[in-house]
Amino acid sequence: MPPVDPDTLIARLAWDADGLIPAVVQDAATGQVLMVAWMNGEALRRTLDTGETHFWSRSRGELWHKGATSGNTQAVAGIWADCDGDTLLVQVRPAGPACHTGAVSCFFRTLEDLVG
């Protein structure tokens, strides 16, 4: 990943009213969407600094490093912003499943599964 000045990048993104931006996490090798999480400026800065994903937990109100407890880290292959600068696509090389359930992706249930 080429070096990016975090302050310049943070200033150019369109953060929501809570200072957050959604991050769609995709397997760089397969293209499979693994998860969607939220980043604030510090999470993005840490992701850029370490080369591994960091996010903001809205429920816990704190930063978290993906895989810190499970070991299922995500090495960043690249980060893109959408055309409006209000959503990030983070391509990763995962070291294990993305979902806390143990599934490879958080997207494993159909709508029918939810009501069936």
Phi and psi restraints in degrees (range 20) as a CNS / XPLOR table:
assign (resid 1 and name C) (resid 2 and name N)
       (resid 2 and name CA) (resid 2 and name C) 1.0 -67.0 20.0 2
assign (resid 2 and name N) (resid 2 and name CA)
       (resid 2 and name C) (resid 3 and name N) 1.0 149.6 20.0 2
assign (resid 2 and name C) (resid 3 and name N)
       (resid 3 and name CA) (resid 3 and name C) 1.0 -62.8 20.0 2
assign (resid 3 and name N) (resid 3 and name CA)
       (resid 3 and name C) (resid 4 and name N) 1.0 136.1 20.0 2
assign (resid 3 and name C) (resid 4 and name N)
       (resid 4 and name CA) (resid 4 and name C) 1.0 -127.1 20.0 2
assign (resid 4 and name N) (resid 4 and name CA)
       (resid 4 and name C) (resid 5 and name N) 1.0 132.8 20.0 2
assign (resid 4 and name C) (resid 5 and name N)
       (resid 5 and name CA) (resid 5 and name C) 1.0 -70.4 20.0 2
assign (resid 5 and name N) (resid 5 and name CA)
       (resid 5 and name C) (resid 6 and name N) 1.0 112.0 20.0 2
assign (resid 5 and name C) (resid 6 and name N)
       (resid 6 and name CA) (resid 6 and name C) 1.0 -58.3 20.0 2
assign (resid 6 and name N) (resid 6 and name CA)
       (resid 6 and name C) (resid 7 and name N) 1.0 -40.3 20.0 2
assign (resid 6 and name C) (resid 7 and name N)
       (resid 7 and name CA) (resid 7 and name C) 1.0 -64.4 20.0 2
assign (resid 7 and name N) (resid 7 and name CA)
       (resid 7 and name C) (resid 8 and name N) 1.0 -40.9 20.0 2
assign (resid 7 and name C) (resid 8 and name N)
       (resid 8 and name CA) (resid 8 and name C) 1.0 -65.1 20.0 2
assign (resid 8 and name N) (resid 8 and name CA)
       (resid 8 and name C) (resid 9 and name N) 1.0 -45.3 20.0 2
assign (resid 8 and name C) (resid 9 and name N)
       (resid 9 and name CA) (resid 9 and name C) 1.0 -61.4 20.0 2
assign (resid 9 and name N) (resid 9 and name CA)
       (resid 9 and name C) (resid 10 and name N) 1.0 -48.5 20.0 2
assign (resid 9 and name C) (resid 10 and name N)
       (resid 10 and name CA) (resid 10 and name C) 1.0 -58.9 20.0 2
assign (resid 10 and name N) (resid 10 and name CA)
       (resid 10 and name C) (resid 11 and name N) 1.0 -39.2 20.0 2
assign (resid 10 and name C) (resid 11 and name N)
       (resid 11 and name CA) (resid 11 and name C) 1.0 -68.6 20.0 2
assign (resid 11 and name N) (resid 11 and name CA)
       (resid 11 and name C) (resid 12 and name N) 1.0 -25.5 20.0 2
assign (resid 11 and name C) (resid 12 and name N)
       (resid 12 and name CA) (resid 12 and name C) 1.0 -92.6 20.0 2
assign (resid 12 and name N) (resid 12 and name CA)
       (resid 12 and name C) (resid 13 and name N) 1.0 -11.7 20.0 2
assign (resid 12 and name C) (resid 13 and name N)
       (resid 13 and name CA) (resid 13 and name C) 1.0 -84.7 20.0 2
assign (resid 13 and name N) (resid 13 and name CA)
       (resid 13 and name C) (resid 14 and name N) 1.0 155.8 20.0 2
assign (resid 13 and name C) (resid 14 and name N)
       (resid 14 and name CA) (resid 14 and name C) 1.0 -98.6 20.0 2
assign (resid 14 and name N) (resid 14 and name CA)
       (resid 14 and name C) (resid 15 and name N) 1.0 93.4 20.0 2
assign (resid 14 and name C) (resid 15 and name N)
       (resid 15 and name CA) (resid 15 and name C) 1.0 -80.6 20.0 2
assign (resid 15 and name N) (resid 15 and name CA)
       (resid 15 and name C) (resid 16 and name N) 1.0 150.9 20.0 2
assign (resid 15 and name C) (resid 16 and name N)
       (resid 16 and name CA) (resid 16 and name C) 1.0 -77.1 20.0 2
assign (resid 16 and name N) (resid 16 and name CA)
       (resid 16 and name C) (resid 17 and name N) 1.0 -177.8 20.0 2
assign (resid 16 and name C) (resid 17 and name N)
       (resid 17 and name CA) (resid 17 and name C) 1.0 -61.4 20.0 2
assign (resid 17 and name N) (resid 17 and name CA)
       (resid 17 and name C) (resid 18 and name N) 1.0 -23.4 20.0 2
assign (resid 17 and name C) (resid 18 and name N)
       (resid 18 and name CA) (resid 18 and name C) 1.0 -94.3 20.0 2
assign (resid 18 and name N) (resid 18 and name CA)
       (resid 18 and name C) (resid 19 and name N) 1.0 6.8 20.0 2
assign (resid 18 and name C) (resid 19 and name N)
       (resid 19 and name CA) (resid 19 and name C) 1.0 76.2 20.0 2
assign (resid 19 and name N) (resid 19 and name CA)
       (resid 19 and name C) (resid 20 and name N) 1.0 27.7 20.0 2
assign (resid 19 and name C) (resid 20 and name N)
       (resid 20 and name CA) (resid 20 and name C) 1.0 -119.3 20.0 2
assign (resid 20 and name N) (resid 20 and name CA)
       (resid 20 and name C) (resid 21 and name N) 1.0 159.2 20.0 2
assign (resid 20 and name C) (resid 21 and name N)
       (resid 21 and name CA) (resid 21 and name C) 1.0 -140.8 20.0 2
assign (resid 21 and name N) (resid 21 and name CA)
       (resid 21 and name C) (resid 22 and name N) 1.0 136.5 20.0 2
assign (resid 21 and name C) (resid 22 and name N)
       (resid 22 and name CA) (resid 22 and name C) 1.0 -72.3 20.0 2
assign (resid 22 and name N) (resid 22 and name CA)
       (resid 22 and name C) (resid 23 and name N) 1.0 143.9 20.0 2
assign (resid 22 and name C) (resid 23 and name N)
       (resid 23 and name CA) (resid 23 and name C) 1.0 -124.9 20.0 2
assign (resid 23 and name N) (resid 23 and name CA)
       (resid 23 and name C) (resid 24 and name N) 1.0 114.6 20.0 2
assign (resid 23 and name C) (resid 24 and name N)
       (resid 24 and name CA) (resid 24 and name C) 1.0 -87.5 20.0 2
assign (resid 24 and name N) (resid 24 and name CA)
       (resid 24 and name C) (resid 25 and name N) 1.0 122.1 20.0 2
assign (resid 24 and name C) (resid 25 and name N)
       (resid 25 and name CA) (resid 25 and name C) 1.0 -103.8 20.0 2
assign (resid 25 and name N) (resid 25 and name CA)
       (resid 25 and name C) (resid 26 and name N) 1.0 125.3 20.0 2
assign (resid 25 and name C) (resid 26 and name N)
       (resid 26 and name CA) (resid 26 and name C) 1.0 -126.6 20.0 2
assign (resid 26 and name N) (resid 26 and name CA)
       (resid 26 and name C) (resid 27 and name N) 1.0 139.7 20.0 2
assign (resid 26 and name C) (resid 27 and name N)
       (resid 27 and name CA) (resid 27 and name C) 1.0 -68.0 20.0 2
assign (resid 27 and name N) (resid 27 and name CA)
       (resid 27 and name C) (resid 28 and name N) 1.0 121.0 20.0 2
assign (resid 27 and name C) (resid 28 and name N)
       (resid 28 and name CA) (resid 28 and name C) 1.0 -64.7 20.0 2
assign (resid 28 and name N) (resid 28 and name CA)
       (resid 28 and name C) (resid 29 and name N) 1.0 -29.2 20.0 2
assign (resid 28 and name C) (resid 29 and name N)
       (resid 29 and name CA) (resid 29 and name C) 1.0 -83.5 20.0 2
assign (resid 29 and name N) (resid 29 and name CA)
       (resid 29 and name C) (resid 30 and name N) 1.0 -38.7 20.0 2
assign (resid 29 and name C) (resid 30 and name N)
       (resid 30 and name CA) (resid 30 and name C) 1.0 -105.8 20.0 2
assign (resid 30 and name N) (resid 30 and name CA)
       (resid 30 and name C) (resid 31 and name N) 1.0 -19.7 20.0 2
assign (resid 30 and name C) (resid 31 and name N)
       (resid 31 and name CA) (resid 31 and name C) 1.0 82.1 20.0 2
assign (resid 31 and name N) (resid 31 and name CA)
       (resid 31 and name C) (resid 32 and name N) 1.0 -1.9 20.0 2
assign (resid 31 and name C) (resid 32 and name N)
       (resid 32 and name CA) (resid 32 and name C) 1.0 -67.8 20.0 2
assign (resid 32 and name N) (resid 32 and name CA)
       (resid 32 and name C) (resid 33 and name N) 1.0 133.8 20.0 2
assign (resid 32 and name C) (resid 33 and name N)
       (resid 33 and name CA) (resid 33 and name C) 1.0 -75.2 20.0 2
assign (resid 33 and name N) (resid 33 and name CA)
       (resid 33 and name C) (resid 34 and name N) 1.0 124.5 20.0 2
assign (resid 33 and name C) (resid 34 and name N)
       (resid 34 and name CA) (resid 34 and name C) 1.0 -94.7 20.0 2
assign (resid 34 and name N) (resid 34 and name CA)
       (resid 34 and name C) (resid 35 and name N) 1.0 -40.1 20.0 2
assign (resid 34 and name C) (resid 35 and name N)
       (resid 35 and name CA) (resid 35 and name C) 1.0 -168.9 20.0 2
assign (resid 35 and name N) (resid 35 and name CA)
       (resid 35 and name C) (resid 36 and name N) 1.0 167.2 20.0 2
assign (resid 35 and name C) (resid 36 and name N)
       (resid 36 and name CA) (resid 36 and name C) 1.0 -127.6 20.0 2
assign (resid 36 and name N) (resid 36 and name CA)
       (resid 36 and name C) (resid 37 and name N) 1.0 131.1 20.0 2
assign (resid 36 and name C) (resid 37 and name N)
       (resid 37 and name CA) (resid 37 and name C) 1.0 -140.2 20.0 2
assign (resid 37 and name N) (resid 37 and name CA)
       (resid 37 and name C) (resid 38 and name N) 1.0 179.9 20.0 2
assign (resid 37 and name C) (resid 38 and name N)
       (resid 38 and name CA) (resid 38 and name C) 1.0 -114.9 20.0 2
assign (resid 38 and name N) (resid 38 and name CA)
       (resid 38 and name C) (resid 39 and name N) 1.0 143.9 20.0 2
assign (resid 38 and name C) (resid 39 and name N)
       (resid 39 and name CA) (resid 39 and name C) 1.0 -122.5 20.0 2
assign (resid 39 and name N) (resid 39 and name CA)
       (resid 39 and name C) (resid 40 and name N) 1.0 144.9 20.0 2
assign (resid 39 and name C) (resid 40 and name N)
       (resid 40 and name CA) (resid 40 and name C) 1.0 -109.0 20.0 2
assign (resid 40 and name N) (resid 40 and name CA)
       (resid 40 and name C) (resid 41 and name N) 1.0 -177.3 20.0 2
assign (resid 40 and name C) (resid 41 and name N)
       (resid 41 and name CA) (resid 41 and name C) 1.0 -58.5 20.0 2
assign (resid 41 and name N) (resid 41 and name CA)
       (resid 41 and name C) (resid 42 and name N) 1.0 -40.8 20.0 2
assign (resid 41 and name C) (resid 42 and name N)
       (resid 42 and name CA) (resid 42 and name C) 1.0 -68.8 20.0 2
assign (resid 42 and name N) (resid 42 and name CA)
       (resid 42 and name C) (resid 43 and name N) 1.0 -38.1 20.0 2
assign (resid 42 and name C) (resid 43 and name N)
       (resid 43 and name CA) (resid 43 and name C) 1.0 -63.0 20.0 2
assign (resid 43 and name N) (resid 43 and name CA)
       (resid 43 and name C) (resid 44 and name N) 1.0 -42.7 20.0 2
assign (resid 43 and name C) (resid 44 and name N)
       (resid 44 and name CA) (resid 44 and name C) 1.0 -65.4 20.0 2
assign (resid 44 and name N) (resid 44 and name CA)
       (resid 44 and name C) (resid 45 and name N) 1.0 -42.2 20.0 2
assign (resid 44 and name C) (resid 45 and name N)
       (resid 45 and name CA) (resid 45 and name C) 1.0 -59.9 20.0 2
assign (resid 45 and name N) (resid 45 and name CA)
       (resid 45 and name C) (resid 46 and name N) 1.0 -46.1 20.0 2
assign (resid 45 and name C) (resid 46 and name N)
       (resid 46 and name CA) (resid 46 and name C) 1.0 -66.1 20.0 2
assign (resid 46 and name N) (resid 46 and name CA)
       (resid 46 and name C) (resid 47 and name N) 1.0 -37.1 20.0 2
assign (resid 46 and name C) (resid 47 and name N)
       (resid 47 and name CA) (resid 47 and name C) 1.0 -61.4 20.0 2
assign (resid 47 and name N) (resid 47 and name CA)
       (resid 47 and name C) (resid 48 and name N) 1.0 -45.9 20.0 2
assign (resid 47 and name C) (resid 48 and name N)
       (resid 48 and name CA) (resid 48 and name C) 1.0 -65.1 20.0 2
assign (resid 48 and name N) (resid 48 and name CA)
       (resid 48 and name C) (resid 49 and name N) 1.0 -40.0 20.0 2
assign (resid 48 and name C) (resid 49 and name N)
       (resid 49 and name CA) (resid 49 and name C) 1.0 -69.2 20.0 2
assign (resid 49 and name N) (resid 49 and name CA)
       (resid 49 and name C) (resid 50 and name N) 1.0 -39.6 20.0 2
assign (resid 49 and name C) (resid 50 and name N)
       (resid 50 and name CA) (resid 50 and name C) 1.0 -97.9 20.0 2
assign (resid 50 and name N) (resid 50 and name CA)
       (resid 50 and name C) (resid 51 and name N) 1.0 -22.0 20.0 2
assign (resid 50 and name C) (resid 51 and name N)
       (resid 51 and name CA) (resid 51 and name C) 1.0 79.5 20.0 2
assign (resid 51 and name N) (resid 51 and name CA)
       (resid 51 and name C) (resid 52 and name N) 1.0 7.8 20.0 2
assign (resid 51 and name C) (resid 52 and name N)
       (resid 52 and name CA) (resid 52 and name C) 1.0 -125.4 20.0 2
assign (resid 52 and name N) (resid 52 and name CA)
       (resid 52 and name C) (resid 53 and name N) 1.0 153.1 20.0 2
assign (resid 52 and name C) (resid 53 and name N)
       (resid 53 and name CA) (resid 53 and name C) 1.0 -71.8 20.0 2
assign (resid 53 and name N) (resid 53 and name CA)
       (resid 53 and name C) (resid 54 and name N) 1.0 138.8 20.0 2
assign (resid 53 and name C) (resid 54 and name N)
       (resid 54 and name CA) (resid 54 and name C) 1.0 -131.5 20.0 2
assign (resid 54 and name N) (resid 54 and name CA)
       (resid 54 and name C) (resid 55 and name N) 1.0 144.7 20.0 2
assign (resid 54 and name C) (resid 55 and name N)
       (resid 55 and name CA) (resid 55 and name C) 1.0 -137.2 20.0 2
assign (resid 55 and name N) (resid 55 and name CA)
       (resid 55 and name C) (resid 56 and name N) 1.0 171.4 20.0 2
assign (resid 55 and name C) (resid 56 and name N)
       (resid 56 and name CA) (resid 56 and name C) 1.0 -106.9 20.0 2
assign (resid 56 and name N) (resid 56 and name CA)
       (resid 56 and name C) (resid 57 and name N) 1.0 124.3 20.0 2
assign (resid 56 and name C) (resid 57 and name N)
       (resid 57 and name CA) (resid 57 and name C) 1.0 -87.3 20.0 2
assign (resid 57 and name N) (resid 57 and name CA)
       (resid 57 and name C) (resid 58 and name N) 1.0 113.6 20.0 2
assign (resid 57 and name C) (resid 58 and name N)
       (resid 58 and name CA) (resid 58 and name C) 1.0 -69.0 20.0 2
assign (resid 58 and name N) (resid 58 and name CA)
       (resid 58 and name C) (resid 59 and name N) 1.0 -33.2 20.0 2
assign (resid 58 and name C) (resid 59 and name N)
       (resid 59 and name CA) (resid 59 and name C) 1.0 -75.1 20.0 2
assign (resid 59 and name N) (resid 59 and name CA)
       (resid 59 and name C) (resid 60 and name N) 1.0 -37.3 20.0 2
assign (resid 59 and name C) (resid 60 and name N)
       (resid 60 and name CA) (resid 60 and name C) 1.0 -94.8 20.0 2
assign (resid 60 and name N) (resid 60 and name CA)
       (resid 60 and name C) (resid 61 and name N) 1.0 -16.1 20.0 2
assign (resid 60 and name C) (resid 61 and name N)
       (resid 61 and name CA) (resid 61 and name C) 1.0 66.4 20.0 2
assign (resid 61 and name N) (resid 61 and name CA)
       (resid 61 and name C) (resid 62 and name N) 1.0 40.5 20.0 2
assign (resid 61 and name C) (resid 62 and name N)
       (resid 62 and name CA) (resid 62 and name C) 1.0 -152.7 20.0 2
assign (resid 62 and name N) (resid 62 and name CA)
       (resid 62 and name C) (resid 63 and name N) 1.0 160.9 20.0 2
assign (resid 62 and name C) (resid 63 and name N)
       (resid 63 and name CA) (resid 63 and name C) 1.0 -71.7 20.0 2
assign (resid 63 and name N) (resid 63 and name CA)
       (resid 63 and name C) (resid 64 and name N) 1.0 149.1 20.0 2
assign (resid 63 and name C) (resid 64 and name N)
       (resid 64 and name CA) (resid 64 and name C) 1.0 -143.3 20.0 2
assign (resid 64 and name N) (resid 64 and name CA)
       (resid 64 and name C) (resid 65 and name N) 1.0 142.1 20.0 2
assign (resid 64 and name C) (resid 65 and name N)
       (resid 65 and name CA) (resid 65 and name C) 1.0 -96.7 20.0 2
assign (resid 65 and name N) (resid 65 and name CA)
       (resid 65 and name C) (resid 66 and name N) 1.0 117.8 20.0 2
assign (resid 65 and name C) (resid 66 and name N)
       (resid 66 and name CA) (resid 66 and name C) 1.0 -59.6 20.0 2
assign (resid 66 and name N) (resid 66 and name CA)
       (resid 66 and name C) (resid 67 and name N) 1.0 122.3 20.0 2
assign (resid 66 and name C) (resid 67 and name N)
       (resid 67 and name CA) (resid 67 and name C) 1.0 93.6 20.0 2
assign (resid 67 and name N) (resid 67 and name CA)
       (resid 67 and name C) (resid 68 and name N) 1.0 1.3 20.0 2
assign (resid 67 and name C) (resid 68 and name N)
       (resid 68 and name CA) (resid 68 and name C) 1.0 -58.9 20.0 2
assign (resid 68 and name N) (resid 68 and name CA)
       (resid 68 and name C) (resid 69 and name N) 1.0 -37.8 20.0 2
assign (resid 68 and name C) (resid 69 and name N)
       (resid 69 and name CA) (resid 69 and name C) 1.0 -101.4 20.0 2
assign (resid 69 and name N) (resid 69 and name CA)
       (resid 69 and name C) (resid 70 and name N) 1.0 -33.9 20.0 2
assign (resid 69 and name C) (resid 70 and name N)
       (resid 70 and name CA) (resid 70 and name C) 1.0 -86.6 20.0 2
assign (resid 70 and name N) (resid 70 and name CA)
       (resid 70 and name C) (resid 71 and name N) 1.0 -23.8 20.0 2
assign (resid 70 and name C) (resid 71 and name N)
       (resid 71 and name CA) (resid 71 and name C) 1.0 85.8 20.0 2
assign (resid 71 and name N) (resid 71 and name CA)
       (resid 71 and name C) (resid 72 and name N) 1.0 -4.0 20.0 2
assign (resid 71 and name C) (resid 72 and name N)
       (resid 72 and name CA) (resid 72 and name C) 1.0 -86.7 20.0 2
assign (resid 72 and name N) (resid 72 and name CA)
       (resid 72 and name C) (resid 73 and name N) 1.0 69.5 20.0 2
assign (resid 72 and name C) (resid 73 and name N)
       (resid 73 and name CA) (resid 73 and name C) 1.0 -76.8 20.0 2
assign (resid 73 and name N) (resid 73 and name CA)
       (resid 73 and name C) (resid 74 and name N) 1.0 168.9 20.0 2
assign (resid 73 and name C) (resid 74 and name N)
       (resid 74 and name CA) (resid 74 and name C) 1.0 -131.4 20.0 2
assign (resid 74 and name N) (resid 74 and name CA)
       (resid 74 and name C) (resid 75 and name N) 1.0 109.0 20.0 2
assign (resid 74 and name C) (resid 75 and name N)
       (resid 75 and name CA) (resid 75 and name C) 1.0 -79.7 20.0 2
assign (resid 75 and name N) (resid 75 and name CA)
       (resid 75 and name C) (resid 76 and name N) 1.0 128.1 20.0 2
assign (resid 75 and name C) (resid 76 and name N)
       (resid 76 and name CA) (resid 76 and name C) 1.0 -77.4 20.0 2
assign (resid 76 and name N) (resid 76 and name CA)
       (resid 76 and name C) (resid 77 and name N) 1.0 126.2 20.0 2
assign (resid 76 and name C) (resid 77 and name N)
       (resid 77 and name CA) (resid 77 and name C) 1.0 -96.7 20.0 2
assign (resid 77 and name N) (resid 77 and name CA)
       (resid 77 and name C) (resid 78 and name N) 1.0 -27.8 20.0 2
assign (resid 77 and name C) (resid 78 and name N)
       (resid 78 and name CA) (resid 78 and name C) 1.0 179.8 20.0 2
assign (resid 78 and name N) (resid 78 and name CA)
       (resid 78 and name C) (resid 79 and name N) 1.0 156.4 20.0 2
assign (resid 78 and name C) (resid 79 and name N)
       (resid 79 and name CA) (resid 79 and name C) 1.0 -132.5 20.0 2
assign (resid 79 and name N) (resid 79 and name CA)
       (resid 79 and name C) (resid 80 and name N) 1.0 132.4 20.0 2
assign (resid 79 and name C) (resid 80 and name N)
       (resid 80 and name CA) (resid 80 and name C) 1.0 -125.4 20.0 2
assign (resid 80 and name N) (resid 80 and name CA)
       (resid 80 and name C) (resid 81 and name N) 1.0 148.7 20.0 2
assign (resid 80 and name C) (resid 81 and name N)
       (resid 81 and name CA) (resid 81 and name C) 1.0 -104.2 20.0 2
assign (resid 81 and name N) (resid 81 and name CA)
       (resid 81 and name C) (resid 82 and name N) 1.0 147.1 20.0 2
assign (resid 81 and name C) (resid 82 and name N)
       (resid 82 and name CA) (resid 82 and name C) 1.0 -73.7 20.0 2
assign (resid 82 and name N) (resid 82 and name CA)
       (resid 82 and name C) (resid 83 and name N) 1.0 177.5 20.0 2
assign (resid 82 and name C) (resid 83 and name N)
       (resid 83 and name CA) (resid 83 and name C) 1.0 -60.7 20.0 2
assign (resid 83 and name N) (resid 83 and name CA)
       (resid 83 and name C) (resid 84 and name N) 1.0 -27.8 20.0 2
assign (resid 83 and name C) (resid 84 and name N)
       (resid 84 and name CA) (resid 84 and name C) 1.0 -93.1 20.0 2
assign (resid 84 and name N) (resid 84 and name CA)
       (resid 84 and name C) (resid 85 and name N) 1.0 -7.5 20.0 2
assign (resid 84 and name C) (resid 85 and name N)
       (resid 85 and name CA) (resid 85 and name C) 1.0 70.3 20.0 2
assign (resid 85 and name N) (resid 85 and name CA)
       (resid 85 and name C) (resid 86 and name N) 1.0 21.4 20.0 2
assign (resid 85 and name C) (resid 86 and name N)
       (resid 86 and name CA) (resid 86 and name C) 1.0 -115.2 20.0 2
assign (resid 86 and name N) (resid 86 and name CA)
       (resid 86 and name C) (resid 87 and name N) 1.0 9.3 20.0 2
assign (resid 86 and name C) (resid 87 and name N)
       (resid 87 and name CA) (resid 87 and name C) 1.0 -148.4 20.0 2
assign (resid 87 and name N) (resid 87 and name CA)
       (resid 87 and name C) (resid 88 and name N) 1.0 141.4 20.0 2
assign (resid 87 and name C) (resid 88 and name N)
       (resid 88 and name CA) (resid 88 and name C) 1.0 -109.0 20.0 2
assign (resid 88 and name N) (resid 88 and name CA)
       (resid 88 and name C) (resid 89 and name N) 1.0 144.5 20.0 2
assign (resid 88 and name C) (resid 89 and name N)
       (resid 89 and name CA) (resid 89 and name C) 1.0 -111.1 20.0 2
assign (resid 89 and name N) (resid 89 and name CA)
       (resid 89 and name C) (resid 90 and name N) 1.0 119.1 20.0 2
assign (resid 89 and name C) (resid 90 and name N)
       (resid 90 and name CA) (resid 90 and name C) 1.0 -112.8 20.0 2
assign (resid 90 and name N) (resid 90 and name CA)
       (resid 90 and name C) (resid 91 and name N) 1.0 110.2 20.0 2
assign (resid 90 and name C) (resid 91 and name N)
       (resid 91 and name CA) (resid 91 and name C) 1.0 -89.1 20.0 2
assign (resid 91 and name N) (resid 91 and name CA)
       (resid 91 and name C) (resid 92 and name N) 1.0 133.4 20.0 2
assign (resid 91 and name C) (resid 92 and name N)
       (resid 92 and name CA) (resid 92 and name C) 1.0 -133.4 20.0 2
assign (resid 92 and name N) (resid 92 and name CA)
       (resid 92 and name C) (resid 93 and name N) 1.0 162.8 20.0 2
assign (resid 92 and name C) (resid 93 and name N)
       (resid 93 and name CA) (resid 93 and name C) 1.0 -110.6 20.0 2
assign (resid 93 and name N) (resid 93 and name CA)
       (resid 93 and name C) (resid 94 and name N) 1.0 99.2 20.0 2
assign (resid 93 and name C) (resid 94 and name N)
       (resid 94 and name CA) (resid 94 and name C) 1.0 -75.4 20.0 2
assign (resid 94 and name N) (resid 94 and name CA)
       (resid 94 and name C) (resid 95 and name N) 1.0 144.9 20.0 2
assign (resid 94 and name C) (resid 95 and name N)
       (resid 95 and name CA) (resid 95 and name C) 1.0 -110.3 20.0 2
assign (resid 95 and name N) (resid 95 and name CA)
       (resid 95 and name C) (resid 96 and name N) 1.0 71.5 20.0 2
assign (resid 95 and name C) (resid 96 and name N)
       (resid 96 and name CA) (resid 96 and name C) 1.0 113.8 20.0 2
assign (resid 96 and name N) (resid 96 and name CA)
       (resid 96 and name C) (resid 97 and name N) 1.0 179.4 20.0 2
assign (resid 96 and name C) (resid 97 and name N)
       (resid 97 and name CA) (resid 97 and name C) 1.0 -66.0 20.0 2
assign (resid 97 and name N) (resid 97 and name CA)
       (resid 97 and name C) (resid 98 and name N) 1.0 151.0 20.0 2
assign (resid 97 and name C) (resid 98 and name N)
       (resid 98 and name CA) (resid 98 and name C) 1.0 -86.2 20.0 2
assign (resid 98 and name N) (resid 98 and name CA)
       (resid 98 and name C) (resid 99 and name N) 1.0 -33.1 20.0 2
assign (resid 98 and name C) (resid 99 and name N)
       (resid 99 and name CA) (resid 99 and name C) 1.0 -83.8 20.0 2
assign (resid 99 and name N) (resid 99 and name CA)
       (resid 99 and name C) (resid 100 and name N) 1.0 143.8 20.0 2
assign (resid 99 and name C) (resid 100 and name N)
       (resid 100 and name CA) (resid 100 and name C) 1.0 -65.6 20.0 2
assign (resid 100 and name N) (resid 100 and name CA)
       (resid 100 and name C) (resid 101 and name N) 1.0 -15.1 20.0 2
assign (resid 100 and name C) (resid 101 and name N)
       (resid 101 and name CA) (resid 101 and name C) 1.0 -80.1 20.0 2
assign (resid 101 and name N) (resid 101 and name CA)
       (resid 101 and name C) (resid 102 and name N) 1.0 -11.8 20.0 2
assign (resid 101 and name C) (resid 102 and name N)
       (resid 102 and name CA) (resid 102 and name C) 1.0 99.5 20.0 2
assign (resid 102 and name N) (resid 102 and name CA)
       (resid 102 and name C) (resid 103 and name N) 1.0 -5.6 20.0 2
assign (resid 102 and name C) (resid 103 and name N)
       (resid 103 and name CA) (resid 103 and name C) 1.0 -72.8 20.0 2
assign (resid 103 and name N) (resid 103 and name CA)
       (resid 103 and name C) (resid 104 and name N) 1.0 150.1 20.0 2
assign (resid 103 and name C) (resid 104 and name N)
       (resid 104 and name CA) (resid 104 and name C) 1.0 -57.7 20.0 2
assign (resid 104 and name N) (resid 104 and name CA)
       (resid 104 and name C) (resid 105 and name N) 1.0 -43.2 20.0 2
assign (resid 104 and name C) (resid 105 and name N)
       (resid 105 and name CA) (resid 105 and name C) 1.0 -123.7 20.0 2
assign (resid 105 and name N) (resid 105 and name CA)
       (resid 105 and name C) (resid 106 and name N) 1.0 151.6 20.0 2
assign (resid 105 and name C) (resid 106 and name N)
       (resid 106 and name CA) (resid 106 and name C) 1.0 -72.4 20.0 2
assign (resid 106 and name N) (resid 106 and name CA)
       (resid 106 and name C) (resid 107 and name N) 1.0 -12.9 20.0 2
assign (resid 106 and name C) (resid 107 and name N)
       (resid 107 and name CA) (resid 107 and name C) 1.0 -100.4 20.0 2
assign (resid 107 and name N) (resid 107 and name CA)
       (resid 107 and name C) (resid 108 and name N) 1.0 76.7 20.0 2
assign (resid 107 and name C) (resid 108 and name N)
       (resid 108 and name CA) (resid 108 and name C) 1.0 -123.3 20.0 2
assign (resid 108 and name N) (resid 108 and name CA)
       (resid 108 and name C) (resid 109 and name N) 1.0 0.4 20.0 2
assign (resid 108 and name C) (resid 109 and name N)
       (resid 109 and name CA) (resid 109 and name C) 1.0 -112.4 20.0 2
assign (resid 109 and name N) (resid 109 and name CA)
       (resid 109 and name C) (resid 110 and name N) 1.0 134.5 20.0 2
assign (resid 109 and name C) (resid 110 and name N)
       (resid 110 and name CA) (resid 110 and name C) 1.0 -79.9 20.0 2
assign (resid 110 and name N) (resid 110 and name CA)
       (resid 110 and name C) (resid 111 and name N) 1.0 167.5 20.0 2
assign (resid 110 and name C) (resid 111 and name N)
       (resid 111 and name CA) (resid 111 and name C) 1.0 -61.5 20.0 2
assign (resid 111 and name N) (resid 111 and name CA)
       (resid 111 and name C) (resid 112 and name N) 1.0 -35.4 20.0 2
assign (resid 111 and name C) (resid 112 and name N)
       (resid 112 and name CA) (resid 112 and name C) 1.0 -62.8 20.0 2
assign (resid 112 and name N) (resid 112 and name CA)
       (resid 112 and name C) (resid 113 and name N) 1.0 -36.8 20.0 2
assign (resid 112 and name C) (resid 113 and name N)
       (resid 113 and name CA) (resid 113 and name C) 1.0 -59.4 20.0 2
assign (resid 113 and name N) (resid 113 and name CA)
       (resid 113 and name C) (resid 114 and name N) 1.0 -35.0 20.0 2
assign (resid 113 and name C) (resid 114 and name N)
       (resid 114 and name CA) (resid 114 and name C) 1.0 -69.4 20.0 2
assign (resid 114 and name N) (resid 114 and name CA)
       (resid 114 and name C) (resid 115 and name N) 1.0 -31.0 20.0 2
assign (resid 114 and name C) (resid 115 and name N)
       (resid 115 and name CA) (resid 115 and name C) 1.0 -107.8 20.0 2
assign (resid 115 and name N) (resid 115 and name CA)
       (resid 115 and name C) (resid 116 and name N) 1.0 -11.3 20.0 2
